[in-house]
């Protein structure tokens, strides 16, 4: 299966990915993580050594999901979904986190 995202842009060292959803999906942070892994893989040139002593700088991710589905699934104007909610065990504060910001674009919202 090949993943596709709606739109992604690299502007001023920020890799922005925008997606549209008409149905609520709590797996958006995981999907975004996988999209970004593919995008970062394409951005890293073969000449750059991922396993070297030098830090490989990457663009900051910015992931937005525009939602226009059912009001009962998302009544608020904005919701942050976290990848850590899917972890089978609690990771504790300060460990790894990946988020998807959902913005409700239904009539009367935002």
MISE-243200 format. One record per atom (N, C-alpha, C): residue number from 1; residue in one letter; atom name; x, y, z. Coordinates in nm, 4 decimals, padded with zeros to 6 digits, m for minus. Each point is the difference from the previous one (the first is absolute). Layout:
N
<num:NUM, residuo:a, atomo:CA, u:X, v:Y, w:Z>
...
***
This chain:
110
<num:1, residuo:x, atomo:N, u:00.0844, v:m00.1176, w:00.0000>
<num:1, residuo:x, atomo:CA, u:m00.0844, v:00.1176, w:00.0000>
<num:1, residuo:x, atomo:C, u:00.0887, v:00.1234, w:00.0000>
<num:2, residuo:x, atomo:N, u:m00.0323, v:00.0932, w:m00.0818>
<num:2, residuo:x, atomo:CA, u:00.0761, v:00.1239, w:m00.0062>
<num:2, residuo:x, atomo:C, u:m00.0791, v:00.1093, w:00.0701>
<num:3, residuo:x, atomo:N, u:00.0654, v:00.0719, w:00.0927>
<num:3, residuo:x, atomo:CA, u:m00.0649, v:00.1068, w:00.0742>
<num:3, residuo:x, atomo:C, u:m00.0050, v:00.1266, w:m00.0830>
<num:4, residuo:x, atomo:N, u:m00.1082, v:00.0740, w:00.0131>
<num:4, residuo:x, atomo:CA, u:m00.0119, v:00.1305, w:m00.0646>
<num:4, residuo:x, atomo:C, u:m00.0523, v:00.0984, w:00.1021>
<num:5, residuo:x, atomo:N, u:00.0509, v:00.1219, w:m00.0046>
<num:5, residuo:x, atomo:CA, u:m00.0556, v:00.1060, w:00.0843>
<num:5, residuo:x, atomo:C, u:m00.0609, v:00.1048, w:m00.0913>
<num:6, residuo:x, atomo:N, u:m00.0802, v:00.0868, w:00.0560>
<num:6, residuo:x, atomo:CA, u:m00.0696, v:00.0987, w:m00.0817>
<num:6, residuo:x, atomo:C, u:00.0941, v:00.1068, w:m00.0543>
<num:7, residuo:x, atomo:N, u:00.0826, v:00.0603, w:00.0846>
<num:7, residuo:x, atomo:CA, u:00.0928, v:00.1034, w:m00.0452>
<num:7, residuo:x, atomo:C, u:00.1119, v:00.0157, w:00.1012>
<num:8, residuo:x, atomo:N, u:00.1221, v:00.0129, w:m00.0493>
<num:8, residuo:x, atomo:CA, u:00.1123, v:00.0270, w:00.0896>
<num:8, residuo:x, atomo:C, u:00.0891, v:00.1050, w:m00.0657>
<num:9, residuo:x, atomo:N, u:00.0579, v:00.0866, w:00.0859>
<num:9, residuo:x, atomo:CA, u:00.0812, v:00.1115, w:m00.0471>
<num:9, residuo:x, atomo:C, u:00.1211, v:00.0156, w:00.0904>
<num:10, residuo:x, atomo:N, u:00.1126, v:00.0331, w:m00.0594>
<num:10, residuo:x, atomo:CA, u:00.1204, v:00.0327, w:00.0748>
<num:10, residuo:x, atomo:C, u:00.0239, v:00.1493, w:m00.0163>
<num:11, residuo:x, atomo:N, u:m00.0261, v:00.0748, w:00.1087>
<num:11, residuo:x, atomo:CA, u:00.0150, v:00.1457, w:m00.0018>
<num:11, residuo:x, atomo:C, u:00.0730, v:00.0428, w:00.1265>
<num:12, residuo:x, atomo:N, u:00.1098, v:00.0714, w:m00.0171>
<num:12, residuo:x, atomo:CA, u:00.0747, v:00.0573, w:00.1117>
<num:12, residuo:x, atomo:C, u:00.0318, v:m00.1031, w:00.1082>
<num:13, residuo:x, atomo:N, u:00.0555, v:m00.1123, w:m00.0405>
<num:13, residuo:x, atomo:CA, u:00.0458, v:m00.1069, w:00.0903>
<num:13, residuo:x, atomo:C, u:m00.1129, v:m00.0654, w:00.0794>
<num:14, residuo:x, atomo:N, u:m00.1228, v:00.0108, w:m00.0505>
<num:14, residuo:x, atomo:CA, u:m00.1154, v:m00.0668, w:00.0598>
<num:14, residuo:x, atomo:C, u:m00.0651, v:m00.0856, w:m00.1077>
<num:15, residuo:x, atomo:N, u:m00.0198, v:m00.1270, w:00.0306>
<num:15, residuo:x, atomo:CA, u:m00.0665, v:m00.0915, w:m00.0920>
<num:15, residuo:x, atomo:C, u:m00.1455, v:m00.0109, w:00.0436>
<num:16, residuo:x, atomo:N, u:m00.0870, v:00.0693, w:m00.0721>
<num:16, residuo:x, atomo:CA, u:m00.1426, v:00.0043, w:00.0340>
<num:16, residuo:x, atomo:C, u:m00.0760, v:m00.1016, w:m00.0830>
<num:17, residuo:x, atomo:N, u:m00.0859, v:m00.0739, w:00.0671>
<num:17, residuo:x, atomo:CA, u:m00.0833, v:m00.0987, w:m00.0660>
<num:17, residuo:x, atomo:C, u:m00.1437, v:00.0290, w:00.0383>
<num:18, residuo:x, atomo:N, u:m00.0854, v:00.0140, w:m00.0996>
<num:18, residuo:x, atomo:CA, u:m00.1404, v:00.0304, w:00.0219>
<num:18, residuo:x, atomo:C, u:m00.0843, v:m00.1117, w:m00.0591>
<num:19, residuo:x, atomo:N, u:m00.0962, v:m00.0444, w:00.0769>
<num:19, residuo:x, atomo:CA, u:m00.0857, v:m00.1093, w:m00.0448>
<num:19, residuo:x, atomo:C, u:m00.1450, v:00.0340, w:00.0311>
<num:20, residuo:x, atomo:N, u:m00.0903, v:m00.0499, w:m00.0828>
<num:20, residuo:x, atomo:CA, u:m00.1430, v:00.0215, w:00.0194>
<num:20, residuo:x, atomo:C, u:m00.0647, v:m00.1322, w:00.0392>
<num:21, residuo:x, atomo:N, u:m00.0889, v:00.0034, w:00.1002>
<num:21, residuo:x, atomo:CA, u:m00.0725, v:m00.1190, w:00.0450>
<num:21, residuo:x, atomo:C, u:m00.1474, v:00.0343, w:00.0155>
<num:22, residuo:x, atomo:N, u:m00.0843, v:m00.0859, w:m00.0538>
<num:22, residuo:x, atomo:CA, u:m00.1437, v:00.0182, w:00.0210>
<num:22, residuo:x, atomo:C, u:m00.0536, v:m00.1018, w:00.1002>
<num:23, residuo:x, atomo:N, u:00.0873, v:m00.0879, w:00.0474>
<num:23, residuo:x, atomo:CA, u:m00.0393, v:m00.0931, w:00.1066>
<num:23, residuo:x, atomo:C, u:00.1065, v:00.0051, w:00.1090>
<num:24, residuo:x, atomo:N, u:m00.0440, v:m00.0113, w:00.1248>
<num:24, residuo:x, atomo:CA, u:00.0933, v:00.0083, w:00.1125>
<num:24, residuo:x, atomo:C, u:00.0877, v:m00.1247, w:00.0031>
<num:25, residuo:x, atomo:N, u:00.1302, v:00.0192, w:00.0193>
<num:25, residuo:x, atomo:CA, u:00.0933, v:m00.1117, w:00.0050>
<num:25, residuo:x, atomo:C, u:00.1034, v:00.0271, w:00.1086>
<num:26, residuo:x, atomo:N, u:m00.0027, v:m00.0759, w:00.1107>
<num:26, residuo:x, atomo:CA, u:00.0959, v:00.0235, w:00.1081>
<num:26, residuo:x, atomo:C, u:00.1428, v:m00.0421, w:m00.0355>
<num:27, residuo:x, atomo:N, u:00.0185, v:m00.0623, w:m00.1157>
<num:27, residuo:x, atomo:CA, u:00.1330, v:m00.0455, w:m00.0421>
<num:27, residuo:x, atomo:C, u:00.0754, v:00.1033, w:m00.0828>
<num:28, residuo:x, atomo:N, u:m00.0488, v:00.1226, w:m00.0051>
<num:28, residuo:x, atomo:CA, u:00.0667, v:00.1028, w:m00.0800>
<num:28, residuo:x, atomo:C, u:00.1446, v:00.0254, w:00.0429>
<num:29, residuo:x, atomo:N, u:00.0332, v:m00.0001, w:00.1296>
<num:29, residuo:x, atomo:CA, u:00.1412, v:00.0192, w:00.0349>
<num:29, residuo:x, atomo:C, u:00.0898, v:m00.1110, w:m00.0565>
<num:30, residuo:x, atomo:N, u:m00.0456, v:m00.1241, w:00.0032>
<num:30, residuo:x, atomo:CA, u:00.0787, v:m00.1101, w:m00.0559>
<num:30, residuo:x, atomo:C, u:00.0108, v:00.0135, w:m00.1517>
<num:31, residuo:x, atomo:N, u:m00.1102, v:00.0331, w:m00.0640>
<num:31, residuo:x, atomo:CA, u:00.0047, v:00.0204, w:m00.1447>
<num:31, residuo:x, atomo:C, u:00.0954, v:00.1133, w:m00.0349>
<num:32, residuo:x, atomo:N, u:m00.0082, v:00.1116, w:00.0747>
<num:32, residuo:x, atomo:CA, u:00.0904, v:00.1120, w:m00.0247>
<num:32, residuo:x, atomo:C, u:00.1453, v:m00.0383, w:00.0212>
<num:33, residuo:x, atomo:N, u:00.0272, v:m00.0758, w:00.1041>
<num:33, residuo:x, atomo:CA, u:00.1355, v:m00.0473, w:00.0278>
<num:33, residuo:x, atomo:C, u:00.0546, v:m00.0795, w:m00.1190>
<num:34, residuo:x, atomo:N, u:m00.0824, v:m00.0872, w:m00.0569>
<num:34, residuo:x, atomo:CA, u:00.0422, v:m00.0807, w:m00.1146>
<num:34, residuo:x, atomo:C, u:00.0180, v:00.0864, w:m00.1253>
<num:35, residuo:x, atomo:N, u:m00.0892, v:00.0976, w:m00.0204>
<num:35, residuo:x, atomo:CA, u:00.0164, v:00.0926, w:m00.1126>
<num:35, residuo:x, atomo:C, u:00.1329, v:00.0745, w:00.0117>
<num:36, residuo:x, atomo:N, u:00.0271, v:00.0513, w:00.1203>
<num:36, residuo:x, atomo:CA, u:00.1227, v:00.0761, w:00.0206>
<num:36, residuo:x, atomo:C, u:00.1238, v:m00.0867, w:m00.0151>
<num:37, residuo:x, atomo:N, u:m00.0061, v:m00.1236, w:00.0424>
<num:37, residuo:x, atomo:CA, u:00.1151, v:m00.0897, w:m00.0176>
<num:37, residuo:x, atomo:C, u:00.0330, v:m00.0113, w:m00.1485>
<num:38, residuo:x, atomo:N, u:m00.1014, v:m00.0148, w:m00.0843>
<num:38, residuo:x, atomo:CA, u:00.0229, v:m00.0069, w:m00.1440>
<num:38, residuo:x, atomo:C, u:00.0545, v:00.1312, w:m00.0550>
<num:39, residuo:x, atomo:N, u:m00.0557, v:00.1126, w:00.0464>
<num:39, residuo:x, atomo:CA, u:00.0475, v:00.1300, w:m00.0469>
<num:39, residuo:x, atomo:C, u:00.1440, v:00.0262, w:00.0423>
<num:40, residuo:x, atomo:N, u:00.0330, v:m00.0305, w:00.1260>
<num:40, residuo:x, atomo:CA, u:00.1373, v:00.0202, w:00.0467>
<num:40, residuo:x, atomo:C, u:00.0973, v:m00.0898, w:m00.0759>
<num:41, residuo:x, atomo:N, u:m00.0412, v:m00.1218, w:m00.0286>
<num:41, residuo:x, atomo:CA, u:00.0856, v:m00.0926, w:m00.0740>
<num:41, residuo:x, atomo:C, u:00.0350, v:00.0599, w:m00.1370>
<num:42, residuo:x, atomo:N, u:m00.0973, v:00.0651, w:m00.0632>
<num:42, residuo:x, atomo:CA, u:00.0243, v:00.0619, w:m00.1305>
<num:42, residuo:x, atomo:C, u:00.0896, v:00.1237, w:00.0110>
<num:43, residuo:x, atomo:N, u:m00.0064, v:00.0694, w:00.1131>
<num:43, residuo:x, atomo:CA, u:00.0798, v:00.1217, w:00.0173>
<num:43, residuo:x, atomo:C, u:00.1473, v:m00.0281, w:00.0313>
<num:44, residuo:x, atomo:N, u:00.0270, v:m00.1148, w:00.0579>
<num:44, residuo:x, atomo:CA, u:00.1378, v:m00.0335, w:00.0375>
<num:44, residuo:x, atomo:C, u:00.0727, v:m00.0521, w:m00.1232>
<num:45, residuo:x, atomo:N, u:00.1012, v:00.0710, w:m00.0400>
<num:45, residuo:x, atomo:CA, u:00.0769, v:m00.0390, w:m00.1179>
<num:45, residuo:x, atomo:C, u:00.0857, v:m00.1222, w:00.0319>
<num:46, residuo:x, atomo:N, u:00.0249, v:m00.0812, w:m00.1009>
<num:46, residuo:x, atomo:CA, u:00.0805, v:m00.1218, w:00.0199>
<num:46, residuo:x, atomo:C, u:00.1414, v:00.0316, w:00.0498>
<num:47, residuo:x, atomo:N, u:00.0498, v:00.1187, w:m00.0355>
<num:47, residuo:x, atomo:CA, u:00.1352, v:00.0361, w:00.0417>
<num:47, residuo:x, atomo:C, u:00.0081, v:00.0336, w:00.1484>
<num:48, residuo:x, atomo:N, u:m00.1145, v:00.0333, w:00.0605>
<num:48, residuo:x, atomo:CA, u:m00.0010, v:00.0319, w:00.1425>
<num:48, residuo:x, atomo:C, u:m00.0059, v:m00.1305, w:00.0791>
<num:49, residuo:x, atomo:N, u:00.0828, v:m00.0110, w:00.0982>
<num:49, residuo:x, atomo:CA, u:00.0099, v:m00.1254, w:00.0739>
<num:49, residuo:x, atomo:C, u:m00.0817, v:00.0064, w:00.1272>
<num:50, residuo:x, atomo:N, u:m00.1036, v:m00.0776, w:00.0035>
<num:50, residuo:x, atomo:CA, u:m00.0908, v:m00.0044, w:00.1139>
<num:50, residuo:x, atomo:C, u:00.0684, v:m00.0562, w:00.1239>
<num:51, residuo:x, atomo:N, u:00.1000, v:m00.0837, w:m00.0177>
<num:51, residuo:x, atomo:CA, u:00.0672, v:m00.0654, w:00.1130>
<num:51, residuo:x, atomo:C, u:00.1335, v:00.0651, w:00.0356>
<num:52, residuo:x, atomo:N, u:00.0217, v:00.1242, w:m00.0438>
<num:52, residuo:x, atomo:CA, u:00.1259, v:00.0676, w:00.0325>
<num:52, residuo:x, atomo:C, u:m00.0078, v:00.0649, w:00.1379>
<num:53, residuo:x, atomo:N, u:00.1109, v:00.0615, w:00.0432>
<num:53, residuo:x, atomo:CA, u:00.0054, v:00.0690, w:00.1292>
<num:53, residuo:x, atomo:C, u:m00.0697, v:00.1348, w:m00.0039>
<num:54, residuo:x, atomo:N, u:m00.0317, v:00.0473, w:m00.1184>
<num:54, residuo:x, atomo:CA, u:m00.0559, v:00.1338, w:m00.0161>
<num:54, residuo:x, atomo:C, u:m00.1522, v:m00.0044, w:m00.0019>
<num:55, residuo:x, atomo:N, u:m00.0596, v:00.0977, w:00.0677>
<num:55, residuo:x, atomo:CA, u:m00.1450, v:00.0099, w:00.0051>
<num:55, residuo:x, atomo:C, u:m00.0541, v:00.0404, w:m00.1369>
<num:56, residuo:x, atomo:N, u:m00.0913, v:m00.0763, w:m00.0511>
<num:56, residuo:x, atomo:CA, u:m00.0642, v:00.0290, w:m00.1263>
<num:56, residuo:x, atomo:C, u:m00.1229, v:00.0859, w:00.0279>
<num:57, residuo:x, atomo:N, u:00.0021, v:00.1235, w:m00.0460>
<num:57, residuo:x, atomo:CA, u:m00.1099, v:00.0925, w:00.0264>
<num:57, residuo:x, atomo:C, u:m00.1151, v:m00.0276, w:m00.0973>
<num:58, residuo:x, atomo:N, u:m00.1228, v:00.0014, w:00.0541>
<num:58, residuo:x, atomo:CA, u:m00.1191, v:m00.0240, w:m00.0813>
<num:58, residuo:x, atomo:C, u:m00.0999, v:00.1124, w:00.0245>
<num:59, residuo:x, atomo:N, u:m00.0902, v:00.0241, w:m00.0962>
<num:59, residuo:x, atomo:CA, u:m00.1014, v:00.1040, w:00.0190>
<num:59, residuo:x, atomo:C, u:m00.0957, v:m00.0365, w:00.1140>
<num:60, residuo:x, atomo:N, u:m00.0467, v:00.1012, w:00.0705>
<num:60, residuo:x, atomo:CA, u:m00.0973, v:m00.0187, w:00.1083>
<num:60, residuo:x, atomo:C, u:m00.1323, v:m00.0449, w:m00.0607>
<num:61, residuo:x, atomo:N, u:m00.0640, v:m00.1027, w:00.0566>
<num:61, residuo:x, atomo:CA, u:m00.1296, v:m00.0436, w:m00.0526>
<num:61, residuo:x, atomo:C, u:m00.1148, v:00.0868, w:00.0514>
<num:62, residuo:x, atomo:N, u:m00.0994, v:00.0184, w:m00.0843>
<num:62, residuo:x, atomo:CA, u:m00.1219, v:00.0730, w:00.0366>
<num:62, residuo:x, atomo:C, u:m00.1146, v:m00.0723, w:m00.0697>
<num:63, residuo:x, atomo:N, u:m00.0813, v:m00.0721, w:00.0771>
<num:63, residuo:x, atomo:CA, u:m00.1029, v:m00.0881, w:m00.0558>
<num:63, residuo:x, atomo:C, u:m00.1386, v:00.0489, w:00.0392>
<num:64, residuo:x, atomo:N, u:m00.0804, v:00.0347, w:m00.1001>
<num:64, residuo:x, atomo:CA, u:m00.1352, v:00.0513, w:00.0208>
<num:64, residuo:x, atomo:C, u:m00.0985, v:m00.0874, w:m00.0766>
<num:65, residuo:x, atomo:N, u:m00.1094, v:m00.0354, w:00.0670>
<num:65, residuo:x, atomo:CA, u:m00.1084, v:m00.0757, w:m00.0634>
<num:65, residuo:x, atomo:C, u:m00.1241, v:00.0882, w:00.0015>
<num:66, residuo:x, atomo:N, u:m00.0536, v:00.0302, w:m00.1173>
<num:66, residuo:x, atomo:CA, u:m00.1240, v:00.0767, w:m00.0110>
<num:66, residuo:x, atomo:C, u:m00.1158, v:m00.0994, w:00.0038>
<num:67, residuo:x, atomo:N, u:m00.0888, v:00.0175, w:00.0953>
<num:67, residuo:x, atomo:CA, u:m00.1096, v:m00.0944, w:00.0224>
<num:67, residuo:x, atomo:C, u:m00.1342, v:00.0661, w:m00.0285>
<num:68, residuo:x, atomo:N, u:m00.0828, v:m00.0664, w:m00.0796>
<num:68, residuo:x, atomo:CA, u:m00.1342, v:00.0524, w:m00.0249>
<num:68, residuo:x, atomo:C, u:m00.1059, v:m00.1097, w:00.0143>
<num:69, residuo:x, atomo:N, u:00.0251, v:m00.0948, w:00.0871>
<num:69, residuo:x, atomo:CA, u:m00.0927, v:m00.1106, w:00.0217>
<num:69, residuo:x, atomo:C, u:m00.1061, v:00.0328, w:00.1033>
<num:70, residuo:x, atomo:N, u:m00.0539, v:m00.1039, w:00.0585>
<num:70, residuo:x, atomo:CA, u:m00.1116, v:00.0107, w:00.0933>
<num:70, residuo:x, atomo:C, u:00.0351, v:00.0823, w:00.1240>
<num:71, residuo:x, atomo:N, u:m00.0939, v:00.0858, w:00.0372>
<num:71, residuo:x, atomo:CA, u:00.0142, v:00.0835, w:00.1198>
<num:71, residuo:x, atomo:C, u:00.0070, v:m00.0866, w:00.1256>
<num:72, residuo:x, atomo:N, u:m00.0655, v:m00.1163, w:00.0000>
<num:72, residuo:x, atomo:CA, u:00.0010, v:m00.0857, w:00.1191>
<num:72, residuo:x, atomo:C, u:00.1380, v:m00.0608, w:00.0255>
<num:73, residuo:x, atomo:N, u:00.0798, v:m00.0168, w:m00.1065>
<num:73, residuo:x, atomo:CA, u:00.1343, v:m00.0556, w:00.0168>
<num:73, residuo:x, atomo:C, u:00.1023, v:00.1048, w:00.0417>
<num:74, residuo:x, atomo:N, u:m00.0270, v:00.1261, w:m00.0337>
<num:74, residuo:x, atomo:CA, u:00.0924, v:00.1078, w:00.0368>
<num:74, residuo:x, atomo:C, u:m00.0761, v:00.1310, w:00.0068>
<num:75, residuo:x, atomo:N, u:m00.0460, v:00.0335, w:00.1189>
<num:75, residuo:x, atomo:CA, u:m00.0771, v:00.1234, w:00.0188>
<num:75, residuo:x, atomo:C, u:00.0908, v:00.1219, w:00.0162>
<num:76, residuo:x, atomo:N, u:00.1203, v:m00.0201, w:00.0561>
<num:76, residuo:x, atomo:CA, u:00.0895, v:00.1132, w:00.0229>
<num:76, residuo:x, atomo:C, u:00.0613, v:00.0493, w:m00.1311>
<num:77, residuo:x, atomo:N, u:00.0558, v:00.1212, w:00.0037>
<num:77, residuo:x, atomo:CA, u:00.0592, v:00.0598, w:m00.1190>
<num:77, residuo:x, atomo:C, u:00.1386, v:m00.0550, w:m00.0298>
<num:78, residuo:x, atomo:N, u:00.0710, v:m00.0449, w:00.1025>
<num:78, residuo:x, atomo:CA, u:00.1369, v:m00.0498, w:m00.0173>
<num:78, residuo:x, atomo:C, u:00.0231, v:m00.1135, w:00.0979>
<num:79, residuo:x, atomo:N, u:00.0693, v:m00.1032, w:m00.0461>
<num:79, residuo:x, atomo:CA, u:00.0332, v:m00.1130, w:00.0868>
<num:79, residuo:x, atomo:C, u:00.1411, v:m00.0473, w:m00.0349>
<num:80, residuo:x, atomo:N, u:00.0796, v:m00.0279, w:00.1018>
<num:80, residuo:x, atomo:CA, u:00.1333, v:m00.0547, w:m00.0209>
<num:80, residuo:x, atomo:C, u:m00.0035, v:m00.1496, w:00.0296>
<num:81, residuo:x, atomo:N, u:00.0317, v:m00.0785, w:m00.1004>
<num:81, residuo:x, atomo:CA, u:00.0089, v:m00.1451, w:00.0156>
<num:81, residuo:x, atomo:C, u:00.1460, v:m00.0361, w:00.0210>
<num:82, residuo:x, atomo:N, u:00.0269, v:m00.0926, w:00.0905>
<num:82, residuo:x, atomo:CA, u:00.1379, v:m00.0358, w:00.0360>
<num:82, residuo:x, atomo:C, u:00.0293, v:m00.1455, w:m00.0322>
<num:83, residuo:x, atomo:N, u:00.1158, v:m00.0218, w:m00.0584>
<num:83, residuo:x, atomo:CA, u:00.0431, v:m00.1361, w:m00.0312>
<num:83, residuo:x, atomo:C, u:00.0134, v:m00.0825, w:00.1270>
<num:84, residuo:x, atomo:N, u:00.0412, v:00.0614, w:00.1091>
<num:84, residuo:x, atomo:CA, u:00.0215, v:m00.0732, w:00.1249>
<num:84, residuo:x, atomo:C, u:m00.1296, v:m00.0612, w:00.0535>
<num:85, residuo:x, atomo:N, u:m00.1156, v:00.0498, w:m00.0426>
<num:85, residuo:x, atomo:CA, u:m00.1262, v:m00.0618, w:00.0414>
<num:85, residuo:x, atomo:C, u:m00.0134, v:m00.1415, w:m00.0547>
<num:86, residuo:x, atomo:N, u:00.0716, v:m00.0306, w:m00.1071>
<num:86, residuo:x, atomo:CA, u:m00.0059, v:m00.1334, w:m00.0603>
<num:86, residuo:x, atomo:C, u:00.1032, v:m00.0959, w:00.0598>
<num:87, residuo:x, atomo:N, u:00.0945, v:00.0505, w:00.0788>
<num:87, residuo:x, atomo:CA, u:00.1022, v:m00.0877, w:00.0583>
<num:87, residuo:x, atomo:C, u:m00.0645, v:m00.0980, w:00.0969>
<num:88, residuo:x, atomo:N, u:00.0431, v:m00.1236, w:m00.0039>
<num:88, residuo:x, atomo:CA, u:m00.0570, v:m00.1030, w:00.0871>
<num:88, residuo:x, atomo:C, u:00.0375, v:00.0189, w:00.1458>
<num:89, residuo:x, atomo:N, u:00.1106, v:00.0696, w:00.0252>
<num:89, residuo:x, atomo:CA, u:00.0397, v:00.0300, w:00.1378>
<num:89, residuo:x, atomo:C, u:00.0265, v:00.1496, w:00.0121>
<num:90, residuo:x, atomo:N, u:m00.0137, v:00.0537, w:00.1199>
<num:90, residuo:x, atomo:CA, u:00.0241, v:00.1406, w:00.0256>
<num:90, residuo:x, atomo:C, u:00.1485, v:00.0285, w:m00.0136>
<num:91, residuo:x, atomo:N, u:00.0347, v:00.1025, w:m00.0776>
<num:91, residuo:x, atomo:CA, u:00.1409, v:00.0321, w:m00.0226>
<num:91, residuo:x, atomo:C, u:00.0560, v:00.0936, w:00.1050>
<num:92, residuo:x, atomo:N, u:m00.0855, v:00.0703, w:00.0717>
<num:92, residuo:x, atomo:CA, u:00.0485, v:00.0978, w:00.0964>
<num:92, residuo:x, atomo:C, u:00.0254, v:00.1330, w:m00.0677>
<num:93, residuo:x, atomo:N, u:00.0058, v:00.1042, w:00.0791>
<num:93, residuo:x, atomo:CA, u:00.0190, v:00.1351, w:m00.0528>
<num:93, residuo:x, atomo:C, u:00.1393, v:00.0162, w:m00.0590>
<num:94, residuo:x, atomo:N, u:00.0083, v:00.0778, w:m00.1054>
<num:94, residuo:x, atomo:CA, u:00.1291, v:00.0357, w:m00.0574>
<num:94, residuo:x, atomo:C, u:00.0557, v:m00.1006, w:m00.0984>
<num:95, residuo:x, atomo:N, u:m00.0723, v:m00.1079, w:m00.0269>
<num:95, residuo:x, atomo:CA, u:00.0500, v:m00.0951, w:m00.0993>
<num:95, residuo:x, atomo:C, u:m00.0512, v:00.0396, w:m00.1375>
<num:96, residuo:x, atomo:N, u:m00.0229, v:m00.0913, w:m00.0854>
<num:96, residuo:x, atomo:CA, u:m00.0346, v:00.0278, w:m00.1384>
<num:96, residuo:x, atomo:C, u:m00.1458, v:00.0430, w:m00.0165>
<num:97, residuo:x, atomo:N, u:m00.0244, v:00.1001, w:m00.0866>
<num:97, residuo:x, atomo:CA, u:m00.1367, v:00.0422, w:m00.0298>
<num:97, residuo:x, atomo:C, u:m00.0093, v:00.0464, w:m00.1442>
<num:98, residuo:x, atomo:N, u:m00.1114, v:m00.0289, w:m00.0619>
<num:98, residuo:x, atomo:CA, u:m00.0313, v:00.0455, w:m00.1354>
<num:98, residuo:x, atomo:C, u:m00.1462, v:00.0398, w:00.0020>
<num:99, residuo:x, atomo:N, u:m00.0349, v:00.1132, w:m00.0580>
<num:99, residuo:x, atomo:CA, u:m00.1383, v:00.0472, w:00.0086>
<num:99, residuo:x, atomo:C, u:m00.0574, v:00.0304, w:m00.1379>
<num:100, residuo:x, atomo:N, u:m00.1312, v:m00.0013, w:m00.0054>
<num:100, residuo:x, atomo:CA, u:m00.0755, v:00.0472, w:m00.1156>
<num:100, residuo:x, atomo:C, u:m00.0999, v:00.1012, w:00.0538>
<num:101, residuo:x, atomo:N, u:00.0001, v:00.1194, w:m00.0520>
<num:101, residuo:x, atomo:CA, u:m00.0961, v:00.1015, w:00.0408>
<num:101, residuo:x, atomo:C, u:m00.1173, v:m00.0038, w:m00.0964>
<num:102, residuo:x, atomo:N, u:m00.1172, v:m00.0339, w:00.0512>
<num:102, residuo:x, atomo:CA, u:m00.1201, v:m00.0030, w:m00.0826>
<num:102, residuo:x, atomo:C, u:m00.0727, v:00.1325, w:00.0153>
<num:103, residuo:x, atomo:N, u:m00.0364, v:00.0614, w:m00.1117>
<num:103, residuo:x, atomo:CA, u:m00.0724, v:00.1257, w:m00.0011>
<num:103, residuo:x, atomo:C, u:m00.1358, v:m00.0243, w:m00.0646>
<num:104, residuo:x, atomo:N, u:m00.1047, v:00.0289, w:00.0752>
<num:104, residuo:x, atomo:CA, u:m00.1357, v:m00.0209, w:m00.0477>
<num:104, residuo:x, atomo:C, u:m00.0362, v:00.1122, w:m00.0971>
<num:105, residuo:x, atomo:N, u:m00.0298, v:m00.0357, w:m00.1254>
<num:105, residuo:x, atomo:CA, u:m00.0312, v:00.1007, w:m00.1018>
<num:105, residuo:x, atomo:C, u:m00.1484, v:m00.0048, w:m00.0400>
<num:106, residuo:x, atomo:N, u:m00.0815, v:m00.0592, w:00.0836>
<num:106, residuo:x, atomo:CA, u:m00.1446, v:00.0004, w:m00.0256>
<num:106, residuo:x, atomo:C, u:m00.0550, v:00.1409, w:00.0100>
<num:107, residuo:x, atomo:N, u:m00.1154, v:00.0201, w:m00.0561>
<num:107, residuo:x, atomo:CA, u:m00.0665, v:00.1306, w:00.0056>
<num:107, residuo:x, atomo:C, u:m00.0155, v:00.0465, w:00.1437>
<num:108, residuo:x, atomo:N, u:00.0394, v:00.1228, w:00.0283>
<num:108, residuo:x, atomo:CA, u:m00.0094, v:00.0547, w:00.1344>
<num:108, residuo:x, atomo:C, u:00.1211, v:m00.0286, w:00.0873>
<num:109, residuo:x, atomo:N, u:00.0978, v:m00.0723, w:m00.0517>
<num:109, residuo:x, atomo:CA, u:00.1232, v:m00.0305, w:00.0743>
<num:109, residuo:x, atomo:C, u:00.1177, v:00.0686, w:m00.0688>
<num:110, residuo:x, atomo:N, u:00.0940, v:00.0460, w:00.0797>
<num:110, residuo:x, atomo:CA, u:00.1222, v:00.0614, w:m00.0511>
<num:110, residuo:x, atomo:C, u:m00.0270, v:00.0989, w:m00.1105>
***
